[in-house]
């Protein structure tokens, strides 16, 4: 099955669910933008005409907006945005440092919101777009 012309942008594509999602969309013929903080370090995903590794740090608004603009310039449009980037600080809340807790919110909450702020105008102007937010079962854990 090929979806010529469709483009998906995936944050957090350097490992786990993000990398697997990039591979699935690429196999199905989509244009794939695999967003990650350090694309030069990526060894498994290989760029070609339809798969691009792109730097994005969801803690940096300029990085996010630049990645959206670059992806649109490359493929003409983004049809699906997958907010997959995440950070997990594990353990009891009282054991977490202020920096760990702040980073968790900066990546998992505020980073996701900044990505939505960046892609929503594009979706609105195109009158279509799908936004997928990946989360963790850790958010359901009880203390």
Secondary structure by P-SEA (a helix, b strand, c coil): cccccbbbbbccccccaaaaaaaaaaaaccccccccccccccccccccccbbbbbbbcccaaaaaaaaaaaaaacccccbbbcccccccccccccccaaaaaaaaacccaaaaaaaaacaaaaaaacbbbbbbbbbccccccc
